[in-house]
């Protein structure tokens, strides 16, 4: 799964952010992933979003009452720093992982 910012809507998988930018999930939307996770995970399970990028999956899961440990990691230090600063209310762990190449 790979996410990145786009300047305009590419298709119906794009979701507008509050700052006017767009988040694009290449694999599935958060809603579609939620349906899969509900089938295979309990809301108390831990979930790691490796390569989380700008995806709204983990905040979306928290809003859907997922109570387990939620963690996202990405190689972008600035992205993780931003998420740690601006998304505290969701109680999600954000971490820098791996090396940039």
N, C-alpha and C positions, 0 to 999 in steps of 0.2 A: 504494500500500500504506500502511496506517495502523495503528499499534499504540497501545494505551493500557492502563492497568491497570484491571482490574475486580475487584470484591470477591468474586464467586462465579463458578462455572463457567456460562458462557452456552451452550456446546455443546461438541462434541468437539474443537474447534480450540483450546481453552484449554489452557495448560500451567502447572502449578504451579511457582512459583519457590521457592527455598530459604527465603525469608523469609515464606512463606505467602500472598503475593499471587499474582495470576494475570497472565499475559501473553496478550493476545488479538491474533492476526494476522487482519486483515480479509480479506486476499486469499487466501492459502494458508498452510498450516502450514510450518514450516521443513523438515520431511521431504518435503513435496510440492514445495517450491521446490528442494530438493536434487536431486530426480529430474529436474527441468527443467534445472537448472544442469549436472548431469552430462552431459546430452545435448548441450548447446551450449557448455560451457566446459571447459577443461582445468584441472586442479587447480593449475596454476602461474599462471593468469590473475589479474589484479587485479579485485576486485569492490567496488563502491560501493553501500551501502545508504542511499539518500537518504531522509530522513524516518524514520530507524531506530527512533525511539521506544524502547520497552522490548523490542522484538523480540529473540529469541534466535538469529536467523538467522546472524549472523557468528560468534558463539562455536560454534554448531552446525557450521558449515562448517569451522572450524579443527579441531574434534574429529573431523571426517570426513577429515582429512588434506589440506585445501586449503592449499597452501604459498604461494600468491601473496599480493600485498598486499591486505589487507582493510581497508576504511574505512567508517565509519558517520558520518552527519551528521544533525543535528536542530536546530531552532530553540531548544530548551530548554537554556539554560546549565546549570541545576542537574542535568538528566539527563546531559548530556555530562560534567560534572564528576564525577558519581557513577560513570559508566562508566569514566572515566580512572583513578579511584582504586581501584575494586573489581574491574576485569576486566583487569588488567595481564597475567595469565598467558597470555592468548590472543594477544598481540602484534597487536592491532587498533588502528588509528588512529581516534580519536573526535574530531569537530570540531563546533563550533557553526557553523551556516550561516544565511544570510538574516536577515531582520528579522521579529520577531514582529508580527502585525497584529491 
